Amino acid sequence: MSKQILILGLAAVLVLSAGCTGLVGPNPRVVEDSATKDISLSKGLVYNVNAEIQNDGRDGDVTVTAKLIDEEKGFVRDQISTAVFIPSGETKKVGLTLDGDVGRAYRYSVEVR
């Protein structure tokens, strides 16, 4: 009987701690994003991705990841991440650059965690 109570107690602690993770750290979300493409003599096709990230949680570091995805084949052509500190309730603009191949069609995505 005491073993069952211990297991139930541990399960309750795990559930409660999992539900409170948003209270401990940042809770980022992408408010707006855009990309412009350009041709560089040294790199070829370049996507300049801009994102506005809002932190609805506590102060902390947020990882922003941009991906350049090949439209035809579906694979990630380029990916870059950066960590930025965003205070609670504030918004920060982040710029990232992705490299592609001239003559290919791409789409981009922005993720935060």
Buried (B, 14 or more C-beta within 10 A) or exposed (E): EEEEEEEEEEEEEEEEEEEEEEEEBBBBEBEEBEBEBEEEEEEEBBBBBBBBBBBEBBEBEBEBBBBBBBEEEEEEBBBBEEEBEBEEEEBBEBEBBBBBEEEBEBEBBBBBE
